[in-house]
Amino acid sequence: MTRLAVRPRALARVDVEQATDYYADEAGVDVALAFIAAIEQAYSFIAEVPGSGSPHWAHELDLPGLRAWPIKGFPWIVFYSANEIQIDVWRVLHAKRDIPASMRDDDHN
C-alpha cells in the first residue's frame, strides 16, 4: 500500500502545539519531545494503514469517514479522515476532553 501524505488542519496544529507547550512546562523538555515523537509515530502509522483508526466517533458525531487513533504513551487521540491522496487530521485531542464540543469547534472545515 502507498503511504499517504498527512495534512494536519490548523486546529490540529494548535492542539499539538498547546499540548507540547504544556508538557514542556509541566513535565520537562524530554516529555515534550517524547510527545512529539509519539505524534509523529501515530501520523506515520495512519499514513501507512489509514483504515486502522476506530470509526466510533464517526457514528457518535454523524461525521462519515472520521476515524480516531490513540497516541501511544499519552492520553491523546488523533481524529482524521482519509482519501486516496492524503490523511486529513482534524484535531488532536486529550482523551478526557469533551470530544463532541471540541469537534464542533472545528466547524468541519
N, CA, C and O atoms as a GROMACS GRO file, in nm:
protein
  436
    1MET      N    1   0.084  -0.119   0.000
    1MET     CA    2   0.000   0.000   0.000
    1MET      C    3   0.088   0.125   0.000
    1MET      O    4   0.195   0.128   0.061
    2THR      N    5   0.042   0.226  -0.068
    2THR     CA    6   0.115   0.352  -0.076
    2THR      C    7   0.094   0.434   0.050
    2THR      O    8  -0.016   0.441   0.105
    3ARG      N    9   0.201   0.494   0.095
    3ARG     CA   10   0.195   0.581   0.213
    3ARG      C   11   0.131   0.714   0.173
    3ARG      O   12   0.174   0.778   0.077
    4LEU      N   13   0.029   0.755   0.247
    4LEU     CA   14  -0.040   0.880   0.217
    4LEU      C   15   0.027   0.998   0.288
    4LEU      O   16   0.091   0.980   0.391
    5ALA      N   17   0.011   1.116   0.232
    5ALA     CA   18   0.058   1.238   0.297
    5ALA      C   19  -0.034   1.269   0.415
    5ALA      O   20  -0.155   1.246   0.407
    6VAL      N   21   0.022   1.320   0.523
    6VAL     CA   22  -0.055   1.360   0.640
    6VAL      C   23  -0.062   1.512   0.643
    6VAL      O   24   0.041   1.580   0.643
    7ARG      N   25  -0.184   1.566   0.644
    7ARG     CA   26  -0.205   1.710   0.641
    7ARG      C   27  -0.288   1.753   0.762
    7ARG      O   28  -0.411   1.746   0.759
    8PRO      N   29  -0.222   1.798   0.869
    8PRO     CA   30  -0.298   1.848   0.986
    8PRO      C   31  -0.365   1.981   0.953
    8PRO      O   32  -0.304   2.069   0.892
    9ARG      N   33  -0.489   1.995   0.993
    9ARG     CA   34  -0.559   2.123   0.982
    9ARG      C   35  -0.503   2.220   1.085
    9ARG      O   36  -0.427   2.181   1.174
   10ALA      N   37  -0.541   2.345   1.072
   10ALA     CA   38  -0.489   2.449   1.162
   10ALA      C   39  -0.518   2.415   1.309
   10ALA      O   40  -0.430   2.429   1.394
   11LEU      N   41  -0.641   2.371   1.340
   11LEU     CA   42  -0.673   2.340   1.479
   11LEU      C   43  -0.593   2.221   1.531
   11LEU      O   44  -0.558   2.218   1.649
   12ALA      N   45  -0.565   2.124   1.447
   12ALA     CA   46  -0.482   2.010   1.489
   12ALA      C   47  -0.341   2.057   1.521
   12ALA      O   48  -0.281   2.012   1.619
   13ARG      N   49  -0.288   2.148   1.441
   13ARG     CA   50  -0.154   2.201   1.469
   13ARG      C   51  -0.153   2.278   1.600
   13ARG      O   52  -0.058   2.268   1.678
   14VAL      N   53  -0.259   2.356   1.626
   14VAL     CA   54  -0.270   2.430   1.752
   14VAL      C   55  -0.282   2.332   1.869
   14VAL      O   56  -0.219   2.352   1.973
   15ASP      N   57  -0.362   2.226   1.852
   15ASP     CA   58  -0.376   2.125   1.958
   15ASP      C   59  -0.240   2.067   1.997
   15ASP      O   60  -0.208   2.057   2.115
   16VAL      N   61  -0.160   2.030   1.897
   16VAL     CA   62  -0.029   1.970   1.922
   16VAL      C   63   0.065   2.072   1.986
   16VAL      O   64   0.138   2.040   2.079
   17GLU      N   65   0.062   2.193   1.937
   17GLU     CA   66   0.149   2.298   1.993
   17GLU      C   67   0.115   2.324   2.139
   17GLU      O   68   0.205   2.335   2.222
   18GLN      N   69  -0.013   2.335   2.171
   18GLN     CA   70  -0.053   2.362   2.309
   18GLN      C   71  -0.017   2.246   2.401
   18GLN      O   72   0.029   2.266   2.513
   19ALA      N   73  -0.038   2.123   2.354
   19ALA     CA   74  -0.004   2.006   2.435
   19ALA      C   75   0.147   1.998   2.458
   19ALA      O   76   0.192   1.968   2.568
   20THR      N   77   0.224   2.026   2.354
   20THR     CA   78   0.370   2.023   2.366
   20THR      C   79   0.418   2.129   2.465
   20THR      O   80   0.504   2.102   2.549
   21ASP      N   81   0.362   2.248   2.454
   21ASP     CA   82   0.398   2.355   2.549
   21ASP      C   83   0.363   2.314   2.693
   21ASP      O   84   0.441   2.337   2.785
   22TYR      N   85   0.247   2.253   2.711
   22TYR     CA   86   0.205   2.209   2.843
   22TYR      C   87   0.304   2.107   2.898
   22TYR      O   88   0.351   2.119   3.012
   23TYR      N   89   0.336   2.006   2.818
   23TYR     CA   90   0.431   1.904   2.864
   23TYR      C   91   0.568   1.964   2.894
   23TYR      O   92   0.632   1.926   2.992
   24ALA      N   93   0.614   2.056   2.812
   24ALA     CA   94   0.744   2.119   2.835
   24ALA      C   95   0.744   2.196   2.967
   24ALA      O   96   0.840   2.188   3.044
   25ASP      N   97   0.636   2.270   2.994
   25ASP     CA   98   0.627   2.349   3.117
   25ASP      C   99   0.607   2.263   3.241
   25ASP      O  100   0.668   2.290   3.345
   26GLU      N  101   0.522   2.160   3.231
   26GLU     CA  102   0.484   2.083   3.348
   26GLU      C  103   0.570   1.959   3.373
   26GLU      O  104   0.588   1.918   3.488
   27ALA      N  105   0.623   1.899   3.266
   27ALA     CA  106   0.695   1.773   3.284
   27ALA      C  107   0.838   1.778   3.230
   27ALA      O  108   0.916   1.687   3.255
   28GLY      N  109   0.870   1.882   3.157
   28GLY     CA  110   1.005   1.895   3.106
   28GLY      C  111   1.016   1.871   2.956
   28GLY      O  112   0.928   1.814   2.892
   29VAL      N  113   1.127   1.915   2.904
   29VAL     CA  114   1.151   1.909   2.760
   29VAL      C  115   1.155   1.765   2.710
   29VAL      O  116   1.107   1.737   2.600
   30ASP      N  117   1.210   1.673   2.788
   30ASP     CA  118   1.218   1.534   2.743
   30ASP      C  119   1.079   1.474   2.720
   30ASP      O  120   1.058   1.401   2.623
   31VAL      N  121   0.986   1.505   2.808
   31VAL     CA  122   0.849   1.456   2.791
   31VAL      C  123   0.783   1.522   2.670
   31VAL      O  124   0.713   1.456   2.594
   32ALA      N  125   0.806   1.651   2.652
   32ALA     CA  126   0.752   1.721   2.535
   32ALA      C  127   0.805   1.659   2.406
   32ALA      O  128   0.730   1.640   2.311
   33LEU      N  129   0.935   1.629   2.403
   33LEU     CA  130   0.994   1.566   2.285
   33LEU      C  131   0.939   1.425   2.263
   33LEU      O  132   0.919   1.383   2.149
   34ALA      N  133   0.915   1.353   2.371
   34ALA     CA  134   0.855   1.219   2.360
   34ALA      C  135   0.713   1.228   2.305
   34ALA      O  136   0.671   1.143   2.227
   35PHE      N  137   0.640   1.332   2.345
   35PHE     CA  138   0.505   1.354   2.292
   35PHE      C  139   0.511   1.380   2.141
   35PHE      O  140   0.433   1.322   2.066
   36ILE      N  141   0.603   1.465   2.099
   36ILE     CA  142   0.618   1.494   1.956
   36ILE      C  143   0.653   1.366   1.879
   36ILE      O  144   0.599   1.342   1.772
   37ALA      N  145   0.743   1.286   1.934
   37ALA     CA  146   0.780   1.160   1.869
   37ALA      C  147   0.661   1.066   1.860
   37ALA      O  148   0.644   0.997   1.759
   38ALA      N  149   0.578   1.062   1.963
   38ALA     CA  150   0.459   0.976   1.963
   38ALA      C  151   0.357   1.024   1.858
   38ALA      O  152   0.294   0.943   1.792
   39ILE      N  153   0.342   1.156   1.845
   39ILE     CA  154   0.254   1.212   1.741
   39ILE      C  155   0.306   1.171   1.603
   39ILE      O  156   0.229   1.126   1.518
   40GLU      N  157   0.436   1.188   1.582
   40GLU     CA  158   0.493   1.153   1.452
   40GLU      C  159   0.476   1.005   1.422
   40GLU      O  160   0.450   0.967   1.308
   41GLN      N  161   0.491   0.921   1.524
   41GLN     CA  162   0.471   0.778   1.507
   41GLN      C  163   0.325   0.748   1.470
   41GLN      O  164   0.299   0.665   1.382
   42ALA      N  165   0.232   0.814   1.536
   42ALA     CA  166   0.089   0.794   1.504
   42ALA      C  167   0.060   0.838   1.362
   42ALA      O  168  -0.009   0.768   1.288
   43TYR      N  169   0.110   0.955   1.322
   43TYR     CA  170   0.090   1.004   1.186
   43TYR      C  171   0.147   0.906   1.084
   43TYR      O  172   0.085   0.878   0.982
   44SER      N  173   0.264   0.855   1.113
   44SER     CA  174   0.329   0.761   1.022
   44SER      C  175   0.245   0.634   1.007
   44SER      O  176   0.228   0.583   0.896
   45PHE      N  177   0.194   0.584   1.119
   45PHE     CA  178   0.115   0.462   1.114
   45PHE      C  179  -0.014   0.482   1.034
   45PHE      O  180  -0.047   0.401   0.948
   46ILE      N  181  -0.087   0.590   1.063
   46ILE     CA  182  -0.213   0.609   0.991
   46ILE      C  183  -0.189   0.642   0.844
   46ILE      O  184  -0.276   0.619   0.760
   47ALA      N  185  -0.072   0.697   0.811
   47ALA     CA  186  -0.037   0.720   0.671
   47ALA      C  187  -0.019   0.588   0.597
   47ALA      O  188  -0.049   0.577   0.478
   48GLU      N  189   0.030   0.487   0.670
   48GLU     CA  190   0.052   0.355   0.611
   48GLU      C  191  -0.076   0.270   0.610
   48GLU      O  192  -0.102   0.197   0.515
   49VAL      N  193  -0.156   0.282   0.717
   49VAL     CA  194  -0.276   0.200   0.732
   49VAL      C  195  -0.393   0.290   0.772
   49VAL      O  196  -0.435   0.289   0.888
   50PRO      N  197  -0.445   0.369   0.678
   50PRO     CA  198  -0.546   0.470   0.712
   50PRO      C  199  -0.676   0.414   0.770
   50PRO      O  200  -0.745   0.483   0.846
   51GLY      N  201  -0.710   0.291   0.736
   51GLY     CA  202  -0.833   0.233   0.786
   51GLY      C  203  -0.823   0.176   0.925
   51GLY      O  204  -0.920   0.117   0.974
   52SER      N  205  -0.708   0.191   0.991
   52SER     CA  206  -0.687   0.130   1.121
   52SER      C  207  -0.756   0.202   1.236
   52SER      O  208  -0.785   0.141   1.339
   53GLY      N  209  -0.784   0.329   1.220
   53GLY     CA  210  -0.846   0.406   1.329
   53GLY      C  211  -0.990   0.364   1.353
   53GLY      O  212  -1.058   0.314   1.263
   54SER      N  213  -1.035   0.384   1.474
   54SER     CA  214  -1.172   0.348   1.512
   54SER      C  215  -1.273   0.443   1.449
   54SER      O  216  -1.252   0.565   1.449
   55PRO      N  217  -1.383   0.389   1.394
   55PRO     CA  218  -1.490   0.473   1.340
   55PRO      C  219  -1.593   0.514   1.446
   55PRO      O  220  -1.695   0.575   1.413
   56HIS      N  221  -1.566   0.481   1.573
   56HIS     CA  222  -1.663   0.509   1.681
   56HIS      C  223  -1.716   0.653   1.676
   56HIS      O  224  -1.837   0.675   1.678
   57TRP      N  225  -1.626   0.749   1.670
   57TRP     CA  226  -1.668   0.889   1.676
   57TRP      C  227  -1.740   0.932   1.548
   57TRP      O  228  -1.818   1.028   1.551
   58ALA      N  229  -1.715   0.865   1.437
   58ALA     CA  230  -1.788   0.896   1.313
   58ALA      C  231  -1.936   0.871   1.335
   58ALA      O  232  -2.021   0.950   1.294
   59HIS      N  233  -1.966   0.761   1.400
   59HIS     CA  234  -2.106   0.727   1.430
   59HIS      C  235  -2.162   0.820   1.537
   59HIS      O  236  -2.274   0.871   1.524
   60GLU      N  237  -2.085   0.841   1.641
   60GLU     CA  238  -2.128   0.925   1.753
   60GLU      C  239  -2.157   1.069   1.709
   60GLU      O  240  -2.254   1.129   1.755
   61LEU      N  241  -2.073   1.124   1.621
   61LEU     CA  242  -2.084   1.264   1.579
   61LEU      C  243  -2.152   1.282   1.444
   61LEU      O  244  -2.169   1.394   1.398
   62ASP      N  245  -2.190   1.171   1.382
   62ASP     CA  246  -2.250   1.174   1.249
   62ASP      C  247  -2.159   1.245   1.149
   62ASP      O  248  -2.201   1.333   1.074
   63LEU      N  249  -2.032   1.203   1.150
   63LEU     CA  250  -1.931   1.255   1.058
   63LEU      C  251  -1.872   1.137   0.981
   63LEU      O  252  -1.768   1.083   1.019
   64PRO      N  253  -1.938   1.097   0.872
   64PRO     CA  254  -1.891   0.980   0.797
   64PRO      C  255  -1.744   0.994   0.758
   64PRO      O  256  -1.699   1.099   0.713
   65GLY      N  257  -1.670   0.885   0.776
   65GLY     CA  258  -1.530   0.882   0.738
   65GLY      C  259  -1.433   0.924   0.847
   65GLY      O  260  -1.312   0.905   0.834
   66LEU      N  261  -1.485   0.981   0.957
   66LEU     CA  262  -1.397   1.022   1.067
   66LEU      C  263  -1.344   0.897   1.137
   66LEU      O  264  -1.418   0.802   1.161
   67ARG      N  265  -1.216   0.899   1.169
   67ARG     CA  266  -1.152   0.789   1.243
   67ARG      C  267  -1.071   0.849   1.357
   67ARG      O  268  -1.034   0.966   1.355
   68ALA      N  269  -1.043   0.765   1.456
   68ALA     CA  270  -0.966   0.809   1.573
   68ALA      C  271  -0.857   0.709   1.601
   68ALA      O  272  -0.879   0.588   1.598
   69TRP      N  273  -0.736   0.761   1.628
   69TRP     CA  274  -0.621   0.676   1.660
   69TRP      C  275  -0.554   0.729   1.786
   69TRP      O  276  -0.522   0.848   1.793
   70PRO      N  277  -0.533   0.642   1.887
   70PRO     CA  278  -0.471   0.688   2.012
   70PRO      C  279  -0.321   0.713   1.996
   70PRO      O  280  -0.254   0.646   1.917
   71ILE      N  281  -0.270   0.809   2.072
   71ILE     CA  282  -0.128   0.839   2.075
   71ILE      C  283  -0.064   0.746   2.178
   71ILE      O  284  -0.099   0.752   2.296
   72LYS      N  285   0.028   0.663   2.136
   72LYS     CA  286   0.091   0.566   2.226
   72LYS      C  287   0.167   0.637   2.338
   72LYS      O  288   0.253   0.722   2.314
   73GLY      N  289   0.132   0.600   2.462
   73GLY     CA  290   0.202   0.653   2.577
   73GLY      C  291   0.148   0.784   2.631
   73GLY      O  292   0.197   0.834   2.732
   74PHE      N  293   0.048   0.841   2.564
   74PHE     CA  294  -0.011   0.969   2.605
   74PHE      C  295  -0.163   0.960   2.590
   74PHE      O  296  -0.212   0.890   2.502
   75PRO      N  297  -0.236   1.031   2.676
   75PRO     CA  298  -0.383   1.025   2.669
   75PRO      C  299  -0.442   1.120   2.564
   75PRO      O  300  -0.529   1.201   2.595
   76TRP      N  301  -0.396   1.108   2.442
   76TRP     CA  302  -0.439   1.194   2.332
   76TRP      C  303  -0.486   1.109   2.216
   76TRP      O  304  -0.443   0.994   2.201
   77ILE      N  305  -0.574   1.165   2.134
   77ILE     CA  306  -0.632   1.094   2.020
   77ILE      C  307  -0.621   1.180   1.895
   77ILE      O  308  -0.651   1.300   1.898
   78VAL      N  309  -0.579   1.118   1.786
   78VAL     CA  310  -0.576   1.184   1.655
   78VAL      C  311  -0.709   1.156   1.586
   78VAL      O  312  -0.747   1.040   1.568
   79PHE      N  313  -0.779   1.261   1.546
   79PHE     CA  314  -0.903   1.249   1.470
   79PHE      C  315  -0.874   1.286   1.326
   79PHE      O  316  -0.823   1.394   1.297
   80TYR      N  317  -0.907   1.195   1.235
   80TYR     CA  318  -0.869   1.216   1.095
   80TYR      C  319  -0.968   1.151   1.000
   80TYR      O  320  -1.050   1.068   1.040
   81SER      N  321  -0.959   1.190   0.875
   81SER     CA  322  -1.028   1.121   0.767
   81SER      C  323  -0.925   1.099   0.658
   81SER      O  324  -0.821   1.165   0.655
   82ALA      N  325  -0.953   1.005   0.569
   82ALA     CA  326  -0.858   0.972   0.464
   82ALA      C  327  -0.928   0.965   0.330
   82ALA      O  328  -1.045   0.928   0.320
   83ASN      N  329  -0.854   1.000   0.227
   83ASN     CA  330  -0.899   0.975   0.090
   83ASN      C  331  -0.785   0.907   0.016
   83ASN      O  332  -0.688   0.863   0.079
   84GLU      N  333  -0.793   0.898  -0.114
   84GLU     CA  334  -0.691   0.827  -0.191
   84GLU      C  335  -0.556   0.898  -0.188
   84GLU      O  336  -0.454   0.836  -0.218
   85ILE      N  337  -0.555   1.026  -0.154
   85ILE     CA  338  -0.434   1.107  -0.165
   85ILE      C  339  -0.370   1.139  -0.030
   85ILE      O  340  -0.248   1.140  -0.018
   86GLN      N  341  -0.454   1.164   0.072
   86GLN     CA  342  -0.397   1.213   0.198
   86GLN      C  343  -0.480   1.178   0.319
   86GLN      O  344  -0.595   1.136   0.309
   87ILE      N  345  -0.416   1.196   0.434
   87ILE     CA  346  -0.481   1.189   0.565
   87ILE      C  347  -0.508   1.332   0.608
   87ILE      O  348  -0.416   1.414   0.613
   88ASP      N  349  -0.631   1.362   0.637
   88ASP     CA  350  -0.672   1.495   0.681
   88ASP      C  351  -0.691   1.490   0.833
   88ASP      O  352  -0.792   1.439   0.881
   89VAL      N  353  -0.596   1.543   0.908
   89VAL     CA  354  -0.602   1.540   1.056
   89VAL      C  355  -0.686   1.660   1.100
   89VAL      O  356  -0.648   1.775   1.082
   90TRP      N  357  -0.802   1.629   1.159
   90TRP     CA  358  -0.894   1.734   1.203
   90TRP      C  359  -0.852   1.794   1.334
   90TRP      O  360  -0.841   1.916   1.348
   91ARG      N  361  -0.827   1.706   1.434
   91ARG     CA  362  -0.791   1.752   1.567
   91ARG      C  363  -0.700   1.649   1.632
   91ARG      O  364  -0.695   1.534   1.590
   92VAL      N  365  -0.627   1.691   1.736
   92VAL     CA  366  -0.551   1.603   1.824
   92VAL      C  367  -0.595   1.644   1.964
   92VAL      O  368  -0.554   1.748   2.015
   93LEU      N  369  -0.679   1.561   2.026
   93LEU     CA  370  -0.746   1.600   2.150
   93LEU      C  371  -0.713   1.506   2.265
   93LEU      O  372  -0.691   1.386   2.247
   94HIS      N  373  -0.710   1.564   2.385
   94HIS     CA  374  -0.693   1.485   2.506
   94HIS      C  375  -0.815   1.394   2.520
   94HIS      O  376  -0.928   1.435   2.493
   95ALA      N  377  -0.792   1.271   2.561
   95ALA     CA  378  -0.899   1.172   2.570
   95ALA      C  379  -1.008   1.209   2.670
   95ALA      O  380  -1.121   1.162   2.657
   96LYS      N  381  -0.976   1.293   2.769
   96LYS     CA  382  -1.076   1.331   2.869
   96LYS      C  383  -1.149   1.460   2.833
   96LYS      O  384  -1.233   1.507   2.909
   97ARG      N  385  -1.116   1.515   2.720
   97ARG     CA  386  -1.180   1.638   2.675
   97ARG      C  387  -1.322   1.608   2.628
   97ARG      O  388  -1.354   1.493   2.596
   98ASP      N  389  -1.406   1.708   2.622
   98ASP     CA  390  -1.540   1.693   2.566
   98ASP      C  391  -1.524   1.684   2.413
   98ASP      O  392  -1.520   1.785   2.343
   99ILE      N  393  -1.514   1.562   2.365
   99ILE     CA  394  -1.485   1.539   2.223
   99ILE      C  395  -1.593   1.600   2.133
   99ILE      O  396  -1.557   1.671   2.038
  100PRO      N  397  -1.722   1.576   2.157
  100PRO     CA  398  -1.823   1.636   2.068
  100PRO      C  399  -1.813   1.789   2.061
  100PRO      O  400  -1.821   1.846   1.952
  101ALA      N  401  -1.796   1.854   2.174
  101ALA     CA  402  -1.786   2.001   2.173
  101ALA      C  403  -1.659   2.045   2.100
  101ALA      O  404  -1.661   2.143   2.025
  102SER      N  405  -1.550   1.975   2.122
  102SER     CA  406  -1.424   2.011   2.056
  102SER      C  407  -1.432   1.992   1.905
  102SER      O  408  -1.377   2.072   1.829
  103MET      N  409  -1.498   1.889   1.862
  103MET     CA  410  -1.511   1.866   1.718
  103MET      C  411  -1.605   1.970   1.655
  103MET      O  412  -1.586   2.007   1.540
  104ARG      N  413  -1.704   2.015   1.728
  104ARG     CA  414  -1.791   2.122   1.679
  104ARG      C  415  -1.712   2.252   1.665
  104ARG      O  416  -1.738   2.331   1.574
  105ASP      N  417  -1.614   2.273   1.754
  105ASP     CA  418  -1.528   2.392   1.744
  105ASP      C  419  -1.456   2.396   1.611
  105ASP      O  420  -1.426   2.503   1.558
  106ASP      N  421  -1.428   2.277   1.556
  106ASP     CA  422  -1.356   2.267   1.429
  106ASP      C  423  -1.441   2.321   1.314
  106ASP      O  424  -1.386   2.365   1.212
  107ASP      N  425  -1.573   2.317   1.328
  107ASP     CA  426  -1.664   2.364   1.224
  107ASP      C  427  -1.651   2.282   1.097
  107ASP      O  428  -1.704   2.319   0.992
  108HIS      N  429  -1.579   2.167   1.107
  108HIS     CA  430  -1.566   2.070   0.998
  108HIS      C  431  -1.507   2.130   0.871
  108HIS      O  432  -1.541   2.086   0.762
  109ASN      N  433  -1.421   2.229   0.883
  109ASN     CA  434  -1.356   2.288   0.765
  109ASN      C  435  -1.215   2.237   0.750
  109ASN      O  436  -1.145   2.275   0.656
   0.00000   0.00000   0.00000
